[in-house]
Amino acid sequence: MAEKSIADTRRFAAMVAAKQGWVLNPDEDFTASLVEGLCVNWNRYGYFLCPCRDTEGSRELDADVLCPCKYSWDDVKEHGHCFCALYMRKDFVESGGQPGGIADKRYS
C-alpha cells in the first residue's frame, strides 16, 4: 500500500466533490483538518475512512463509512452537507448556509 500525501488526499476529496456535483467546505482550515484526517486514516488503515468516525476494524466492516460514506448523499441532499461537513451542496454554500449537527445514521 502506497502512502498518501496531504496533496494526494486533497485531490481525492476534490475529485469526489466534482464527480457528485458537490463542493468542498469553503472553510480552508476546517477542510484541511478533515483532509489530514482522511490522509492519516489511509496511511493507517489503507482506505479513506471518514475522519469523523471510528473504525470497526476492517475495510469490510467500515464499508459504509468509506469516504464518501453511504450516508453522505442523503445528508447533503437534506442538510446541505455531509456528516463531517467536508462535502456540501453548492447552493448551500452560496446561500451562506452553515453546517449544523447531523444525527449519525450509522448506528440508528
Gaussian input, Z-matrix of N, CA and C with variables (Angstrom, degrees):
# hf/3-21g

backbone

0 1
 N
 C     1     B1
 C     2     B2     1     A1
 N     3     B3     2     A2     1     D1
 C     4     B4     3     A3     2     D2
 C     5     B5     4     A4     3     D3
 N     6     B6     5     A5     4     D4
 C     7     B7     6     A6     5     D5
 C     8     B8     7     A7     6     D6
 N     9     B9     8     A8     7     D7
 C    10    B10     9     A9     8     D8
 C    11    B11    10    A10     9     D9
 N    12    B12    11    A11    10    D10
 C    13    B13    12    A12    11    D11
 C    14    B14    13    A13    12    D12
 N    15    B15    14    A14    13    D13
 C    16    B16    15    A15    14    D14
 C    17    B17    16    A16    15    D15
 N    18    B18    17    A17    16    D16
 C    19    B19    18    A18    17    D17
 C    20    B20    19    A19    18    D18
 N    21    B21    20    A20    19    D19
 C    22    B22    21    A21    20    D20
 C    23    B23    22    A22    21    D21
 N    24    B24    23    A23    22    D22
 C    25    B25    24    A24    23    D23
 C    26    B26    25    A25    24    D24
 N    27    B27    26    A26    25    D25
 C    28    B28    27    A27    26    D26
 C    29    B29    28    A28    27    D27
 N    30    B30    29    A29    28    D28
 C    31    B31    30    A30    29    D29
 C    32    B32    31    A31    30    D30
 N    33    B33    32    A32    31    D31
 C    34    B34    33    A33    32    D32
 C    35    B35    34    A34    33    D33
 N    36    B36    35    A35    34    D34
 C    37    B37    36    A36    35    D35
 C    38    B38    37    A37    36    D36
 N    39    B39    38    A38    37    D37
 C    40    B40    39    A39    38    D38
 C    41    B41    40    A40    39    D39
 N    42    B42    41    A41    40    D40
 C    43    B43    42    A42    41    D41
 C    44    B44    43    A43    42    D42
 N    45    B45    44    A44    43    D43
 C    46    B46    45    A45    44    D44
 C    47    B47    46    A46    45    D45
 N    48    B48    47    A47    46    D46
 C    49    B49    48    A48    47    D47
 C    50    B50    49    A49    48    D48
 N    51    B51    50    A50    49    D49
 C    52    B52    51    A51    50    D50
 C    53    B53    52    A52    51    D51
 N    54    B54    53    A53    52    D52
 C    55    B55    54    A54    53    D53
 C    56    B56    55    A55    54    D54
 N    57    B57    56    A56    55    D55
 C    58    B58    57    A57    56    D56
 C    59    B59    58    A58    57    D57
 N    60    B60    59    A59    58    D58
 C    61    B61    60    A60    59    D59
 C    62    B62    61    A61    60    D60
 N    63    B63    62    A62    61    D61
 C    64    B64    63    A63    62    D62
 C    65    B65    64    A64    63    D63
 N    66    B66    65    A65    64    D64
 C    67    B67    66    A66    65    D65
 C    68    B68    67    A67    66    D66
 N    69    B69    68    A68    67    D67
 C    70    B70    69    A69    68    D68
 C    71    B71    70    A70    69    D69
 N    72    B72    71    A71    70    D70
 C    73    B73    72    A72    71    D71
 C    74    B74    73    A73    72    D72
 N    75    B75    74    A74    73    D73
 C    76    B76    75    A75    74    D74
 C    77    B77    76    A76    75    D75
 N    78    B78    77    A77    76    D76
 C    79    B79    78    A78    77    D77
 C    80    B80    79    A79    78    D78
 N    81    B81    80    A80    79    D79
 C    82    B82    81    A81    80    D80
 C    83    B83    82    A82    81    D81
 N    84    B84    83    A83    82    D82
 C    85    B85    84    A84    83    D83
 C    86    B86    85    A85    84    D84
 N    87    B87    86    A86    85    D85
 C    88    B88    87    A87    86    D86
 C    89    B89    88    A88    87    D87
 N    90    B90    89    A89    88    D88
 C    91    B91    90    A90    89    D89
 C    92    B92    91    A91    90    D90
 N    93    B93    92    A92    91    D91
 C    94    B94    93    A93    92    D92
 C    95    B95    94    A94    93    D93
 N    96    B96    95    A95    94    D94
 C    97    B97    96    A96    95    D95
 C    98    B98    97    A97    96    D96
 N    99    B99    98    A98    97    D97
 C   100   B100    99    A99    98    D98
 C   101   B101   100   A100    99    D99
 N   102   B102   101   A101   100   D100
 C   103   B103   102   A102   101   D101
 C   104   B104   103   A103   102   D102
 N   105   B105   104   A104   103   D103
 C   106   B106   105   A105   104   D104
 C   107   B107   106   A106   105   D105
 N   108   B108   107   A107   106   D106
 C   109   B109   108   A108   107   D107
 C   110   B110   109   A109   108   D108
 N   111   B111   110   A110   109   D109
 C   112   B112   111   A111   110   D110
 C   113   B113   112   A112   111   D111
 N   114   B114   113   A113   112   D112
 C   115   B115   114   A114   113   D113
 C   116   B116   115   A115   114   D114
 N   117   B117   116   A116   115   D115
 C   118   B118   117   A117   116   D116
 C   119   B119   118   A118   117   D117
 N   120   B120   119   A119   118   D118
 C   121   B121   120   A120   119   D119
 C   122   B122   121   A121   120   D120
 N   123   B123   122   A122   121   D121
 C   124   B124   123   A123   122   D122
 C   125   B125   124   A124   123   D123
 N   126   B126   125   A125   124   D124
 C   127   B127   126   A126   125   D125
 C   128   B128   127   A127   126   D126
 N   129   B129   128   A128   127   D127
 C   130   B130   129   A129   128   D128
 C   131   B131   130   A130   129   D129
 N   132   B132   131   A131   130   D130
 C   133   B133   132   A132   131   D131
 C   134   B134   133   A133   132   D132
 N   135   B135   134   A134   133   D133
 C   136   B136   135   A135   134   D134
 C   137   B137   136   A136   135   D135
 N   138   B138   137   A137   136   D136
 C   139   B139   138   A138   137   D137
 C   140   B140   139   A139   138   D138
 N   141   B141   140   A140   139   D139
 C   142   B142   141   A141   140   D140
 C   143   B143   142   A142   141   D141
 N   144   B144   143   A143   142   D142
 C   145   B145   144   A144   143   D143
 C   146   B146   145   A145   144   D144
 N   147   B147   146   A146   145   D145
 C   148   B148   147   A147   146   D146
 C   149   B149   148   A148   147   D147
 N   150   B150   149   A149   148   D148
 C   151   B151   150   A150   149   D149
 C   152   B152   151   A151   150   D150
 N   153   B153   152   A152   151   D151
 C   154   B154   153   A153   152   D152
 C   155   B155   154   A154   153   D153
 N   156   B156   155   A155   154   D154
 C   157   B157   156   A156   155   D155
 C   158   B158   157   A157   156   D156
 N   159   B159   158   A158   157   D157
 C   160   B160   159   A159   158   D158
 C   161   B161   160   A160   159   D159
 N   162   B162   161   A161   160   D160
 C   163   B163   162   A162   161   D161
 C   164   B164   163   A163   162   D162
 N   165   B165   164   A164   163   D163
 C   166   B166   165   A165   164   D164
 C   167   B167   166   A166   165   D165
 N   168   B168   167   A167   166   D166
 C   169   B169   168   A168   167   D167
 C   170   B170   169   A169   168   D168
 N   171   B171   170   A170   169   D169
 C   172   B172   171   A171   170   D170
 C   173   B173   172   A172   171   D171
 N   174   B174   173   A173   172   D172
 C   175   B175   174   A174   173   D173
 C   176   B176   175   A175   174   D174
 N   177   B177   176   A176   175   D175
 C   178   B178   177   A177   176   D176
 C   179   B179   178   A178   177   D177
 N   180   B180   179   A179   178   D178
 C   181   B181   180   A180   179   D179
 C   182   B182   181   A181   180   D180
 N   183   B183   182   A182   181   D181
 C   184   B184   183   A183   182   D182
 C   185   B185   184   A184   183   D183
 N   186   B186   185   A185   184   D184
 C   187   B187   186   A186   185   D185
 C   188   B188   187   A187   186   D186
 N   189   B189   188   A188   187   D187
 C   190   B190   189   A189   188   D188
 C   191   B191   190   A190   189   D189
 N   192   B192   191   A191   190   D190
 C   193   B193   192   A192   191   D191
 C   194   B194   193   A193   192   D192
 N   195   B195   194   A194   193   D193
 C   196   B196   195   A195   194   D194
 C   197   B197   196   A196   195   D195
 N   198   B198   197   A197   196   D196
 C   199   B199   198   A198   197   D197
 C   200   B200   199   A199   198   D198
 N   201   B201   200   A200   199   D199
 C   202   B202   201   A201   200   D200
 C   203   B203   202   A202   201   D201
 N   204   B204   203   A203   202   D202
 C   205   B205   204   A204   203   D203
 C   206   B206   205   A205   204   D204
 N   207   B207   206   A206   205   D205
 C   208   B208   207   A207   206   D206
 C   209   B209   208   A208   207   D207
 N   210   B210   209   A209   208   D208
 C   211   B211   210   A210   209   D209
 C   212   B212   211   A211   210   D210
 N   213   B213   212   A212   211   D211
 C   214   B214   213   A213   212   D212
 C   215   B215   214   A214   213   D213
 N   216   B216   215   A215   214   D214
 C   217   B217   216   A216   215   D215
 C   218   B218   217   A217   216   D216
 N   219   B219   218   A218   217   D217
 C   220   B220   219   A219   218   D218
 C   221   B221   220   A220   219   D219
 N   222   B222   221   A221   220   D220
 C   223   B223   222   A222   221   D221
 C   224   B224   223   A223   222   D222
 N   225   B225   224   A224   223   D223
 C   226   B226   225   A225   224   D224
 C   227   B227   226   A226   225   D225
 N   228   B228   227   A227   226   D226
 C   229   B229   228   A228   227   D227
 C   230   B230   229   A229   228   D228
 N   231   B231   230   A230   229   D229
 C   232   B232   231   A231   230   D230
 C   233   B233   232   A232   231   D231
 N   234   B234   233   A233   232   D232
 C   235   B235   234   A234   233   D233
 C   236   B236   235   A235   234   D234
 N   237   B237   236   A236   235   D235
 C   238   B238   237   A237   236   D236
 C   239   B239   238   A238   237   D237
 N   240   B240   239   A239   238   D238
 C   241   B241   240   A240   239   D239
 C   242   B242   241   A241   240   D240
 N   243   B243   242   A242   241   D241
 C   244   B244   243   A243   242   D242
 C   245   B245   244   A244   243   D243
 N   246   B246   245   A245   244   D244
 C   247   B247   246   A246   245   D245
 C   248   B248   247   A247   246   D246
 N   249   B249   248   A248   247   D247
 C   250   B250   249   A249   248   D248
 C   251   B251   250   A250   249   D249
 N   252   B252   251   A251   250   D250
 C   253   B253   252   A252   251   D251
 C   254   B254   253   A253   252   D252
 N   255   B255   254   A254   253   D253
 C   256   B256   255   A255   254   D254
 C   257   B257   256   A256   255   D255
 N   258   B258   257   A257   256   D256
 C   259   B259   258   A258   257   D257
 C   260   B260   259   A259   258   D258
 N   261   B261   260   A260   259   D259
 C   262   B262   261   A261   260   D260
 C   263   B263   262   A262   261   D261
 N   264   B264   263   A263   262   D262
 C   265   B265   264   A264   263   D263
 C   266   B266   265   A265   264   D264
 N   267   B267   266   A266   265   D265
 C   268   B268   267   A267   266   D266
 C   269   B269   268   A268   267   D267
 N   270   B270   269   A269   268   D268
 C   271   B271   270   A270   269   D269
 C   272   B272   271   A271   270   D270
 N   273   B273   272   A272   271   D271
 C   274   B274   273   A273   272   D272
 C   275   B275   274   A274   273   D273
 N   276   B276   275   A275   274   D274
 C   277   B277   276   A276   275   D275
 C   278   B278   277   A277   276   D276
 N   279   B279   278   A278   277   D277
 C   280   B280   279   A279   278   D278
 C   281   B281   280   A280   279   D279
 N   282   B282   281   A281   280   D280
 C   283   B283   282   A282   281   D281
 C   284   B284   283   A283   282   D282
 N   285   B285   284   A284   283   D283
 C   286   B286   285   A285   284   D284
 C   287   B287   286   A286   285   D285
 N   288   B288   287   A287   286   D286
 C   289   B289   288   A288   287   D287
 C   290   B290   289   A289   288   D288
 N   291   B291   290   A290   289   D289
 C   292   B292   291   A291   290   D290
 C   293   B293   292   A292   291   D291
 N   294   B294   293   A293   292   D292
 C   295   B295   294   A294   293   D293
 C   296   B296   295   A295   294   D294
 N   297   B297   296   A296   295   D295
 C   298   B298   297   A297   296   D296
 C   299   B299   298   A298   297   D297
 N   300   B300   299   A299   298   D298
 C   301   B301   300   A300   299   D299
 C   302   B302   301   A301   300   D300
 N   303   B303   302   A302   301   D301
 C   304   B304   303   A303   302   D302
 C   305   B305   304   A304   303   D303
 N   306   B306   305   A305   304   D304
 C   307   B307   306   A306   305   D305
 C   308   B308   307   A307   306   D306
 N   309   B309   308   A308   307   D307
 C   310   B310   309   A309   308   D308
 C   311   B311   310   A310   309   D309
 N   312   B312   311   A311   310   D310
 C   313   B313   312   A312   311   D311
 C   314   B314   313   A313   312   D312
 N   315   B315   314   A314   313   D313
 C   316   B316   315   A315   314   D314
 C   317   B317   316   A316   315   D315
 N   318   B318   317   A317   316   D316
 C   319   B319   318   A318   317   D317
 C   320   B320   319   A319   318   D318
 N   321   B321   320   A320   319   D319
 C   322   B322   321   A321   320   D320
 C   323   B323   322   A322   321   D321

   B1=1.4529
   B2=1.5267
   B3=1.3189
   B4=1.4587
   B5=1.5269
   B6=1.3102
   B7=1.4596
   B8=1.5171
   B9=1.3124
   B10=1.4642
   B11=1.5206
   B12=1.3188
   B13=1.4612
   B14=1.5292
   B15=1.3051
   B16=1.4679
   B17=1.5314
   B18=1.3339
   B19=1.4744
   B20=1.5222
   B21=1.3399
   B22=1.4656
   B23=1.5223
   B24=1.3033
   B25=1.4682
   B26=1.5170
   B27=1.3046
   B28=1.4699
   B29=1.5350
   B30=1.3265
   B31=1.4729
   B32=1.5272
   B33=1.3258
   B34=1.4610
   B35=1.5278
   B36=1.3280
   B37=1.4602
   B38=1.5261
   B39=1.3132
   B40=1.4655
   B41=1.5251
   B42=1.3431
   B43=1.4541
   B44=1.5327
   B45=1.3216
   B46=1.4692
   B47=1.5224
   B48=1.3269
   B49=1.4592
   B50=1.5200
   B51=1.3078
   B52=1.4691
   B53=1.5221
   B54=1.3094
   B55=1.4696
   B56=1.5282
   B57=1.3237
   B58=1.4679
   B59=1.5306
   B60=1.3252
   B61=1.4684
   B62=1.5213
   B63=1.3151
   B64=1.4570
   B65=1.5253
   B66=1.3216
   B67=1.4585
   B68=1.5182
   B69=1.3283
   B70=1.4546
   B71=1.5245
   B72=1.2928
   B73=1.4624
   B74=1.5305
   B75=1.3282
   B76=1.4684
   B77=1.5276
   B78=1.3266
   B79=1.4657
   B80=1.5290
   B81=1.3163
   B82=1.4597
   B83=1.5257
   B84=1.3218
   B85=1.4693
   B86=1.5235
   B87=1.3211
   B88=1.4559
   B89=1.5284
   B90=1.3237
   B91=1.4605
   B92=1.5168
   B93=1.3217
   B94=1.4646
   B95=1.5267
   B96=1.3329
   B97=1.4660
   B98=1.5309
   B99=1.3317
   B100=1.4632
   B101=1.5193
   B102=1.3219
   B103=1.4639
   B104=1.5264
   B105=1.3036
   B106=1.4604
   B107=1.5346
   B108=1.3309
   B109=1.4590
   B110=1.5152
   B111=1.3311
   B112=1.4706
   B113=1.5237
   B114=1.3176
   B115=1.4588
   B116=1.5294
   B117=1.3091
   B118=1.4691
   B119=1.5234
   B120=1.3324
   B121=1.4634
   B122=1.5227
   B123=1.3404
   B124=1.4669
   B125=1.5382
   B126=1.3133
   B127=1.4598
   B128=1.5336
   B129=1.3021
   B130=1.4658
   B131=1.5277
   B132=1.3453
   B133=1.4683
   B134=1.5318
   B135=1.3334
   B136=1.4580
   B137=1.5169
   B138=1.3157
   B139=1.4638
   B140=1.5222
   B141=1.3438
   B142=1.4593
   B143=1.5267
   B144=1.3114
   B145=1.4602
   B146=1.5270
   B147=1.3298
   B148=1.4693
   B149=1.5252
   B150=1.3250
   B151=1.4667
   B152=1.5264
   B153=1.3155
   B154=1.4624
   B155=1.5287
   B156=1.3136
   B157=1.4648
   B158=1.5197
   B159=1.3247
   B160=1.4598
   B161=1.5207
   B162=1.3127
   B163=1.4563
   B164=1.5235
   B165=1.3171
   B166=1.4645
   B167=1.5221
   B168=1.3327
   B169=1.4453
   B170=1.5098
   B171=1.3235
   B172=1.4569
   B173=1.5207
   B174=1.3174
   B175=1.4711
   B176=1.5268
   B177=1.3177
   B178=1.4651
   B179=1.5316
   B180=1.3232
   B181=1.4657
   B182=1.5296
   B183=1.3289
   B184=1.4652
   B185=1.5261
   B186=1.3243
   B187=1.4723
   B188=1.5253
   B189=1.3293
   B190=1.4652
   B191=1.5252
   B192=1.3256
   B193=1.4651
   B194=1.5310
   B195=1.3383
   B196=1.4560
   B197=1.5157
   B198=1.3005
   B199=1.4553
   B200=1.5281
   B201=1.3123
   B202=1.4609
   B203=1.5251
   B204=1.3010
   B205=1.4567
   B206=1.5297
   B207=1.3152
   B208=1.4671
   B209=1.5271
   B210=1.3123
   B211=1.4701
   B212=1.5293
   B213=1.3227
   B214=1.4661
   B215=1.5229
   B216=1.3356
   B217=1.4624
   B218=1.5231
   B219=1.3342
   B220=1.4595
   B221=1.5207
   B222=1.3406
   B223=1.4652
   B224=1.5246
   B225=1.3241
   B226=1.4658
   B227=1.5301
   B228=1.3156
   B229=1.4693
   B230=1.5298
   B231=1.3282
   B232=1.4710
   B233=1.5179
   B234=1.3363
   B235=1.4703
   B236=1.5273
   B237=1.3270
   B238=1.4584
   B239=1.5128
   B240=1.3383
   B241=1.4614
   B242=1.5236
   B243=1.3258
   B244=1.4619
   B245=1.5283
   B246=1.3138
   B247=1.4622
   B248=1.5213
   B249=1.3274
   B250=1.4665
   B251=1.5283
   B252=1.3293
   B253=1.4737
   B254=1.5252
   B255=1.3268
   B256=1.4640
   B257=1.5183
   B258=1.3207
   B259=1.4678
   B260=1.5220
   B261=1.3371
   B262=1.4624
   B263=1.5182
   B264=1.3206
   B265=1.4635
   B266=1.5188
   B267=1.3217
   B268=1.4623
   B269=1.5239
   B270=1.3395
   B271=1.4670
   B272=1.5251
   B273=1.3288
   B274=1.4641
   B275=1.5256
   B276=1.3205
   B277=1.4635
   B278=1.5207
   B279=1.3303
   B280=1.4665
   B281=1.5151
   B282=1.3249
   B283=1.4669
   B284=1.5265
   B285=1.3397
   B286=1.4637
   B287=1.5129
   B288=1.3256
   B289=1.4602
   B290=1.5193
   B291=1.3127
   B292=1.4639
   B293=1.5265
   B294=1.3197
   B295=1.4623
   B296=1.5196
   B297=1.3015
   B298=1.4584
   B299=1.5140
   B300=1.2945
   B301=1.4586
   B302=1.5183
   B303=1.3062
   B304=1.4552
   B305=1.5274
   B306=1.2948
   B307=1.4617
   B308=1.5233
   B309=1.3223
   B310=1.4647
   B311=1.5121
   B312=1.3252
   B313=1.4644
   B314=1.5306
   B315=1.3178
   B316=1.4585
   B317=1.5260
   B318=1.2880
   B319=1.4633
   B320=1.5195
   B321=1.3192
   B322=1.4695
   B323=1.5140
   A1=108.93
   A2=115.02
   A3=120.03
   A4=109.62
   A5=115.54
   A6=119.10
   A7=109.90
   A8=115.11
   A9=122.13
   A10=108.71
   A11=115.15
   A12=121.15
   A13=108.43
   A14=115.44
   A15=120.21
   A16=109.18
   A17=116.89
   A18=120.66
   A19=110.99
   A20=117.86
   A21=121.29
   A22=110.58
   A23=114.97
   A24=120.82
   A25=110.70
   A26=117.19
   A27=121.11
   A28=109.90
   A29=116.64
   A30=120.26
   A31=110.42
   A32=116.68
   A33=120.66
   A34=110.34
   A35=117.73
   A36=121.57
   A37=111.23
   A38=117.39
   A39=121.31
   A40=110.72
   A41=117.15
   A42=121.25
   A43=110.55
   A44=117.21
   A45=121.04
   A46=109.95
   A47=116.28
   A48=120.44
   A49=110.72
   A50=117.04
   A51=120.97
   A52=111.15
   A53=116.63
   A54=120.87
   A55=111.62
   A56=116.81
   A57=121.15
   A58=112.93
   A59=116.95
   A60=119.64
   A61=112.02
   A62=116.19
   A63=122.83
   A64=109.02
   A65=115.89
   A66=122.61
   A67=107.72
   A68=115.47
   A69=119.64
   A70=108.93
   A71=115.92
   A72=121.78
   A73=108.37
   A74=117.97
   A75=119.94
   A76=114.48
   A77=118.29
   A78=121.31
   A79=107.56
   A80=116.46
   A81=122.21
   A82=113.29
   A83=117.95
   A84=119.90
   A85=110.73
   A86=116.21
   A87=121.28
   A88=110.18
   A89=116.03
   A90=120.60
   A91=110.60
   A92=117.98
   A93=121.18
   A94=110.89
   A95=117.24
   A96=119.32
   A97=110.93
   A98=117.15
   A99=120.10
   A100=111.28
   A101=117.46
   A102=121.19
   A103=109.53
   A104=117.38
   A105=120.48
   A106=110.28
   A107=117.18
   A108=120.76
   A109=112.52
   A110=116.99
   A111=120.73
   A112=110.64
   A113=116.42
   A114=121.80
   A115=110.46
   A116=116.79
   A117=121.15
   A118=109.84
   A119=116.75
   A120=119.74
   A121=111.51
   A122=117.75
   A123=119.44
   A124=109.86
   A125=115.00
   A126=119.12
   A127=112.27
   A128=117.72
   A129=121.95
   A130=111.78
   A131=116.70
   A132=121.27
   A133=114.36
   A134=116.35
   A135=119.44
   A136=113.76
   A137=116.62
   A138=121.49
   A139=108.81
   A140=114.79
   A141=120.61
   A142=109.75
   A143=116.07
   A144=122.49
   A145=108.35
   A146=116.58
   A147=120.73
   A148=108.75
   A149=118.21
   A150=120.18
   A151=113.47
   A152=116.71
   A153=120.63
   A154=112.50
   A155=116.19
   A156=119.77
   A157=110.35
   A158=115.19
   A159=121.59
   A160=110.00
   A161=115.45
   A162=120.20
   A163=110.54
   A164=114.81
   A165=121.19
   A166=109.66
   A167=117.18
   A168=121.31
   A169=117.02
   A170=118.02
   A171=119.66
   A172=110.02
   A173=115.27
   A174=120.42
   A175=110.53
   A176=117.39
   A177=121.00
   A178=111.10
   A179=116.85
   A180=120.34
   A181=112.01
   A182=116.44
   A183=121.19
   A184=112.94
   A185=117.74
   A186=121.13
   A187=112.67
   A188=117.81
   A189=120.15
   A190=113.46
   A191=117.37
   A192=119.87
   A193=112.66
   A194=115.93
   A195=118.95
   A196=107.36
   A197=116.64
   A198=121.65
   A199=111.25
   A200=118.95
   A201=127.43
   A202=110.09
   A203=116.16
   A204=120.11
   A205=111.20
   A206=115.69
   A207=119.80
   A208=112.44
   A209=117.21
   A210=121.73
   A211=112.13
   A212=116.82
   A213=120.21
   A214=113.28
   A215=118.90
   A216=120.09
   A217=111.20
   A218=117.13
   A219=119.94
   A220=111.51
   A221=116.84
   A222=119.96
   A223=111.61
   A224=117.37
   A225=120.01
   A226=109.81
   A227=115.93
   A228=119.61
   A229=111.64
   A230=116.22
   A231=120.90
   A232=114.08
   A233=116.93
   A234=121.03
   A235=114.10
   A236=116.82
   A237=120.21
   A238=113.26
   A239=117.01
   A240=121.67
   A241=109.25
   A242=114.84
   A243=119.56
   A244=110.26
   A245=116.02
   A246=123.08
   A247=112.55
   A248=116.94
   A249=119.10
   A250=112.59
   A251=116.91
   A252=123.75
   A253=113.32
   A254=116.86
   A255=119.50
   A256=110.03
   A257=116.38
   A258=122.38
   A259=109.99
   A260=115.16
   A261=121.00
   A262=110.76
   A263=114.97
   A264=119.93
   A265=107.46
   A266=115.93
   A267=121.08
   A268=111.12
   A269=117.46
   A270=119.45
   A271=111.96
   A272=117.04
   A273=121.10
   A274=109.65
   A275=116.33
   A276=121.23
   A277=110.38
   A278=116.63
   A279=120.57
   A280=112.71
   A281=117.60
   A282=120.55
   A283=112.15
   A284=116.58
   A285=120.12
   A286=113.32
   A287=117.31
   A288=120.67
   A289=111.58
   A290=114.75
   A291=121.04
   A292=108.98
   A293=117.22
   A294=119.45
   A295=111.90
   A296=114.61
   A297=121.47
   A298=108.47
   A299=115.74
   A300=120.13
   A301=111.66
   A302=115.28
   A303=122.78
   A304=106.56
   A305=116.77
   A306=120.28
   A307=109.64
   A308=115.91
   A309=120.63
   A310=109.54
   A311=115.83
   A312=121.26
   A313=112.65
   A314=117.08
   A315=120.79
   A316=112.34
   A317=116.96
   A318=120.09
   A319=113.71
   A320=116.13
   A321=118.08
   A322=111.59
   D1=122.88
   D2=178.40
   D3=-79.99
   D4=135.44
   D5=176.99
   D6=-67.70
   D7=150.85
   D8=176.47
   D9=-104.25
   D10=144.05
   D11=173.50
   D12=-93.25
   D13=169.81
   D14=174.91
   D15=-59.32
   D16=-41.24
   D17=179.61
   D18=-63.04
   D19=-41.92
   D20=176.80
   D21=-59.41
   D22=-45.26
   D23=-176.10
   D24=-69.34
   D25=-37.69
   D26=176.79
   D27=-63.10
   D28=-41.81
   D29=176.74
   D30=-61.78
   D31=-42.05
   D32=177.53
   D33=-58.34
   D34=-50.36
   D35=-178.54
   D36=-62.26
   D37=-41.93
   D38=179.01
   D39=-65.00
   D40=-38.81
   D41=178.50
   D42=-65.14
   D43=-43.52
   D44=177.50
   D45=-59.34
   D46=-48.28
   D47=-179.37
   D48=-58.47
   D49=-48.20
   D50=-178.59
   D51=-62.34
   D52=-44.31
   D53=-178.10
   D54=-62.15
   D55=-35.55
   D56=-177.41
   D57=-89.69
   D58=-6.16
   D59=-176.59
   D60=79.20
   D61=21.60
   D62=178.62
   D63=-102.16
   D64=177.52
   D65=171.15
   D66=-128.54
   D67=158.05
   D68=173.70
   D69=-77.44
   D70=151.15
   D71=176.94
   D72=-52.24
   D73=127.32
   D74=-177.11
   D75=-72.47
   D76=-10.63
   D77=176.36
   D78=-75.27
   D79=98.96
   D80=-171.97
   D81=-59.20
   D82=-40.72
   D83=179.81
   D84=-65.81
   D85=-43.24
   D86=179.60
   D87=-64.01
   D88=-47.40
   D89=179.51
   D90=-61.85
   D91=-41.00
   D92=178.69
   D93=-60.29
   D94=-38.39
   D95=-179.79
   D96=-68.81
   D97=-36.82
   D98=177.28
   D99=-69.57
   D100=-41.83
   D101=177.46
   D102=-62.35
   D103=-40.68
   D104=177.15
   D105=-61.57
   D106=-42.84
   D107=177.60
   D108=-61.90
   D109=-41.72
   D110=176.00
   D111=-61.77
   D112=-42.47
   D113=-179.67
   D114=-63.50
   D115=-47.00
   D116=177.78
   D117=-58.47
   D118=-44.82
   D119=-179.15
   D120=-64.00
   D121=-40.65
   D122=176.95
   D123=-60.05
   D124=-48.72
   D125=-175.92
   D126=-70.07
   D127=-22.60
   D128=177.95
   D129=-88.07
   D130=-45.62
   D131=-171.30
   D132=-108.74
   D133=-19.21
   D134=-178.98
   D135=89.81
   D136=13.35
   D137=176.59
   D138=-155.33
   D139=157.93
   D140=-178.31
   D141=-82.09
   D142=79.46
   D143=174.24
   D144=-71.04
   D145=134.97
   D146=175.95
   D147=-46.83
   D148=128.74
   D149=-177.13
   D150=-71.21
   D151=-7.12
   D152=-178.08
   D153=-102.10
   D154=7.22
   D155=-177.32
   D156=-132.13
   D157=155.81
   D158=176.83
   D159=-87.28
   D160=153.37
   D161=177.56
   D162=-78.07
   D163=150.42
   D164=172.62
   D165=-94.87
   D166=-1.44
   D167=173.00
   D168=111.99
   D169=-10.32
   D170=178.30
   D171=-156.90
   D172=159.06
   D173=177.86
   D174=-58.70
   D175=-40.42
   D176=-179.04
   D177=-62.70
   D178=-45.43
   D179=-179.59
   D180=-72.70
   D181=-23.53
   D182=179.93
   D183=-96.66
   D184=5.57
   D185=-174.04
   D186=-52.51
   D187=-34.29
   D188=-177.89
   D189=-73.11
   D190=-15.87
   D191=-178.48
   D192=-120.88
   D193=24.79
   D194=169.08
   D195=-75.22
   D196=134.84
   D197=-175.49
   D198=-69.37
   D199=128.94
   D200=-6.24
   D201=-76.23
   D202=133.65
   D203=-175.26
   D204=-65.29
   D205=159.82
   D206=-176.09
   D207=-64.65
   D208=-16.39
   D209=-179.29
   D210=-87.97
   D211=-13.97
   D212=-171.40
   D213=-63.72
   D214=-38.37
   D215=-177.39
   D216=-61.37
   D217=-46.51
   D218=178.38
   D219=-67.36
   D220=-40.36
   D221=-179.78
   D222=-65.18
   D223=-44.00
   D224=179.18
   D225=-63.68
   D226=-42.32
   D227=179.26
   D228=-63.00
   D229=-46.20
   D230=-175.33
   D231=-80.45
   D232=-42.65
   D233=-172.24
   D234=-106.32
   D235=-12.70
   D236=-178.17
   D237=93.71
   D238=-8.82
   D239=-179.45
   D240=-156.87
   D241=162.48
   D242=177.72
   D243=-81.32
   D244=175.74
   D245=-176.82
   D246=-50.55
   D247=-46.82
   D248=-177.44
   D249=-91.88
   D250=-3.58
   D251=176.58
   D252=70.08
   D253=25.05
   D254=172.11
   D255=-76.50
   D256=-43.89
   D257=-178.09
   D258=-103.37
   D259=137.28
   D260=-178.31
   D261=-138.86
   D262=155.88
   D263=170.28
   D264=-73.26
   D265=142.00
   D266=-179.68
   D267=-61.40
   D268=-41.96
   D269=-179.35
   D270=-67.03
   D271=-29.60
   D272=176.61
   D273=-64.16
   D274=-45.78
   D275=179.00
   D276=-65.84
   D277=-46.51
   D278=-177.76
   D279=-62.71
   D280=-29.46
   D281=-179.82
   D282=-85.07
   D283=1.06
   D284=179.83
   D285=83.51
   D286=15.18
   D287=179.77
   D288=-59.41
   D289=142.71
   D290=178.02
   D291=-115.54
   D292=134.49
   D293=-179.76
   D294=-61.39
   D295=142.64
   D296=175.64
   D297=-127.25
   D298=176.95
   D299=-179.96
   D300=-68.20
   D301=142.47
   D302=175.73
   D303=-125.66
   D304=133.58
   D305=176.15
   D306=-61.26
   D307=136.54
   D308=179.67
   D309=-75.22
   D310=112.35
   D311=-177.25
   D312=-77.19
   D313=-8.71
   D314=-175.96
   D315=-60.01
   D316=-40.08
   D317=-175.54
   D318=-111.58
   D319=12.97
   D320=-178.36
   D321=-96.23

